[in-house]
Amino acid sequence: MATPTTKAAQEVLKADFQTLVRDTEKLLEHTASIAGTQAEELRAQINESLLKARESLQQTKETAAERGQEAVVAAEGYVQENPWQSVGIAAGVGFLLGLLATRH
């Protein structure tokens, strides 16, 4: 389940990529008619959008890594506190996977 922080990071990333796409579309539309300063300004805007998108992607990656680490710690804690339940759950999951694997 995604946390509010993760959802916010995903929304920022999505918005940054949408901006990048719009800027790139502008560049493609105006390539034939723009020369000199206008082309440089548009390239600068696209470069800025790329930088923002990369930063957002890095932040999302870091957030996902942190959440993954938290999940691992929580799972390890549960297994240490409830070893027999964990063995039972693992056996049940293994059994179900075995049934699914042998079905044709």
C-alpha positions as CSV (number, residue, x, y, z in Angstrom):
1,M,0.0,0.0,0.0
2,A,1.4,3.4,-1.0
3,T,1.9,6.0,1.7
4,P,1.0,9.7,1.2
5,T,4.7,10.5,0.8
6,T,5.1,7.8,-2.0
7,K,1.9,9.0,-3.7
8,A,3.1,12.6,-3.6
9,A,6.5,11.6,-5.1
10,Q,4.7,9.7,-7.8
11,E,2.5,12.7,-8.6
12,V,5.5,15.0,-8.8
13,L,7.3,12.6,-11.0
14,K,4.2,12.2,-13.3
15,A,3.9,16.0,-13.5
16,D,7.6,16.4,-14.4
17,F,7.4,13.9,-17.1
18,Q,4.2,15.5,-18.6
19,T,6.0,18.8,-18.6
20,L,9.0,17.1,-20.3
21,V,6.7,15.6,-23.0
22,R,5.0,19.0,-23.6
23,D,8.3,20.8,-24.0
24,T,9.6,18.2,-26.3
25,E,6.5,18.4,-28.4
26,K,6.9,22.2,-28.6
27,L,10.5,21.7,-29.8
28,L,9.4,19.3,-32.5
29,E,6.6,21.6,-33.7
30,H,8.8,24.6,-33.8
31,T,12.1,23.1,-35.0
32,A,11.6,24.2,-38.6
33,S,10.5,27.8,-37.7
34,I,12.7,28.7,-34.8
35,A,16.3,29.9,-35.1
36,G,18.8,31.5,-32.8
37,T,17.7,32.7,-29.4
38,Q,14.2,31.2,-29.4
39,A,15.7,27.7,-30.1
40,E,18.2,28.1,-27.3
41,E,15.5,29.2,-24.8
42,L,13.4,26.2,-25.7
43,R,16.3,23.9,-25.4
44,A,17.1,25.4,-21.9
45,Q,13.4,24.8,-20.9
46,I,13.7,21.2,-22.0
47,N,17.0,20.7,-20.2
48,E,15.5,22.1,-17.0
49,S,12.5,19.8,-17.3
50,L,14.9,16.9,-17.8
51,L,16.8,17.8,-14.7
52,K,13.7,18.1,-12.6
53,A,12.4,14.7,-13.9
54,R,15.8,13.1,-13.1
55,E,15.7,14.6,-9.6
56,S,12.1,13.4,-9.1
57,L,13.0,9.9,-10.3
58,Q,16.0,9.8,-7.9
59,Q,13.7,10.8,-5.0
60,T,11.1,8.2,-5.9
61,K,13.8,5.6,-6.2
62,E,15.2,6.5,-2.8
63,T,11.7,6.5,-1.3
64,A,11.0,3.1,-2.8
65,A,14.3,1.7,-1.4
66,E,13.5,3.1,2.0
67,R,10.0,1.5,2.0
68,G,11.4,-1.8,0.8
69,Q,14.0,-1.8,3.6
70,E,11.2,-1.0,6.1
71,A,9.2,-3.9,4.8
72,V,12.2,-6.3,5.1
73,V,12.8,-5.2,8.7
74,A,9.1,-5.6,9.5
75,A,9.0,-9.1,7.9
76,E,12.1,-10.1,9.8
77,G,10.6,-8.9,13.0
78,Y,7.4,-10.8,12.4
79,V,9.3,-14.0,11.6
80,Q,11.4,-13.7,14.7
81,E,8.3,-13.1,16.9
82,N,6.2,-15.8,15.3
83,P,8.5,-18.5,13.9
84,W,5.9,-21.3,13.7
85,Q,3.3,-19.2,12.1
86,S,5.9,-18.0,9.6
87,V,6.8,-21.6,8.8
88,G,3.1,-22.5,8.3
89,I,2.6,-19.5,6.0
90,A,5.7,-20.4,4.0
91,A,4.6,-24.0,3.7
92,G,1.1,-23.0,2.5
93,V,2.4,-20.5,0.0
94,G,4.9,-23.2,-1.3
95,F,2.1,-25.7,-1.6
96,L,-0.1,-23.3,-3.6
97,L,2.8,-22.4,-5.9
98,G,3.5,-26.1,-6.4
99,L,-0.1,-26.7,-7.4
100,L,-0.1,-23.8,-9.8
101,A,3.3,-24.9,-11.3
102,T,2.0,-28.4,-12.0
103,R,-1.3,-27.3,-13.6
104,H,-1.3,-27.4,-17.4
